[in-house]
Amino acid sequence: VFSHVDRAPEDPILGVTVAYNKDPSPVKLNLGVGAYRTEEGKPLVLNVVRKAEQQLVNDRSRVKEYLPITGLADFNKLSAKLIFGADSNAIQENRVTTVQCLSGTGSLRVGAEFLARHYHQRIIYIPQPTWGNHPKVFTLAGLSVKTYRYYDPTTRGLNFQGLLEDLGSAPSGAIVLLHACAHNPTGVDPTLQQWDQIRQLMRSKGLMPFFDSAYQGFASGSLDSDAQSVRMFVADGGELLVAQSYAKNMGLYGERVGALSIVCRTADVASRVESQLKLVIRPMYSNPPIHGASIVAFILKDRNLYNEWTIELKAMADRIICMRQQLFDALHARGTPGDWSHIIKQIGMFTFTGLNSKQVAFMTKEYHIYMTSDGRISMAGLSSKTVPHLADAIHAAVTR
Ligand code: LMR
């Protein structure tokens, strides 16, 4: 009965890892998925995570009971504080509901399902380009996806005018997906002043902000600075949604830890919204897993561990910045044609190189370098040892 089923294509991002794993070459390099690697090219478990895990394991009073549908209460409170700030009025006035979800993707999906059921407008605008999974998550949740201009390939920067025009002509009430910081895949963010203009435009048209915050702490190395776009929208008293992920900033990728927060106008509305979020979650996966959220809550609650975390996070962000400089210098040293200054200007985990899909295919075939076909490279996957190999490959790709 399943013989008619066609083979589906691999995922454009996670499929890169599948192809990489099959390649026997000793020089192969995976710059596809956004996952941090050390200078030795190894995945990193943060020291604070190890410490928290150790203490959790030693605590014999801990059990494996089901969490509530909304997840671990401490984790939810601390996550809201992390993104909105300890002094947030919305938190103090109990106008925020936060539910633990399955990392960023799960949080986006739960938020989108809620909007499809309870919000009057089904249209969501996503930036062009954006993370490849966004349109799929929103479409399958029942929203209708449109795009707004974001990236200008000629300047390799923000197409701010295009963005304002497209959001300016969006139907009133439309939902708008915004990357809180370190836009994926371009590494191009609006300035704070531009953010404020976006905010004013969106509020004047009643557009609903839905932030994806997957890289808090990774753009600037500061958790507070990277939350400024979100906090600006909270400060004006209006509604918004935020999906948070701890995959990158705590290195908890496979633990699937994240949170969805919805900021409402009143505490009463927030509590009714939460009751409906439970109806979205329960038939989907019942309630979220306990381990990863316990680690996060443990770290966020303990002042010493929190401080240690910020230091480790900054070290990851700094290593990526260092890789940017090294790659830029290596291309400069080779006299590779083109202006590569965007490598040092873009922020976060990725560089949107401007290489086309043919050049990417060439680099994979000849140099065993794996990356997404849109020319995005994960800077977090590079090390001082592998920069020359990548620079050789880019040089060959653009000069052939
Ligand atoms: C990425 O863009 O590489 C990450 O967000 C990982 C993923 O799930 O695609």
Boltz pocket constraint, residues with backbone or C-beta under 6 A from the ligand:
constraints:
  - pocket:
      binder: B
      contacts: [[A, 13], [A, 14], [A, 32], [A, 33], [A, 34], [A, 35], [A, 131], [A, 133], [A, 184]]
      max_distance: 6.0
